[in-house]
Amino acid sequence: MWWTRRKKEVLPWYRQPTYKGKMTEAEKRRLDAFRMQPNHPAATVDELPEEVQSYINRLEMELYDKKQDMLTGRTVGISAAGAAWLCINYFGPPATTIWTYIFATALLSVPWLIHQFEWKKNADEFLPEKLEPDALMPSDEGIRAEWELNYTVAASRQERDSKRD
């Protein structure tokens, strides 16, 4: 139906439209071959030692807290500016139009509506509620991306060194 969301195709980091690197199509195809295998050569978080898993979890929690703190700080700051402007308009010299009151009220309230949306978006990025069958947890995807970067760099160095000889 028209009200249901379409399933997004899960693209690897090097195939996403926001990727601006200089990876060739041959290198992307080589990485696609690894992604098509039933078991990717990179480790998953569950295969790592417990100390590493707890370290990754701590880093993810710190990043999540930092994002949420920055979001809340920005929201409170903009709302405080709106409240100050509203007070200045109300207690100061009379405003000539009502638009200053409307704009100040919007500065006071709209950031909290945006805050609610962004807060949920950050929470879903950290721990998705509905994980699609093919999708990976963010930490597993990060490990794969790091492995693929290392593989690509090592392969290009090896090709460059073989051309020198």
Residue pairs with C-beta under 8 A, 6 or more apart in sequence:
7 132
10 132
10 134
10 135
12 31
12 32
12 35
12 144
12 145
12 148
13 19
13 141
13 145
13 148
14 21
14 23
14 28
14 31
14 148
15 28
15 32
23 152
27 152
27 155
27 156
30 152
30 155
31 148
31 151
31 152
34 40
34 41
34 148
34 151
35 144
40 144
40 147
41 147
41 151
42 143
42 144
42 146
42 147
42 148
43 143
43 147
44 140
44 143
45 53
45 56
45 137
45 139
45 140
45 143
46 53
48 56
56 139
60 126
60 138
60 139
64 122
64 123
64 126
67 122
68 119
68 122
71 115
71 118
71 119
71 122
72 115
74 111
75 111
75 112
75 114
75 115
78 107
78 111
79 107
79 108
79 109
79 111
79 112
81 107
82 104
82 105
82 106
82 107
82 108
82 109
82 111
83 104
83 108
85 100
85 103
85 104
85 107
86 101
86 104
86 105
86 108
89 95
89 100
89 101
89 104
90 101
95 101
125 138
126 138
128 135
128 137
131 137
136 144
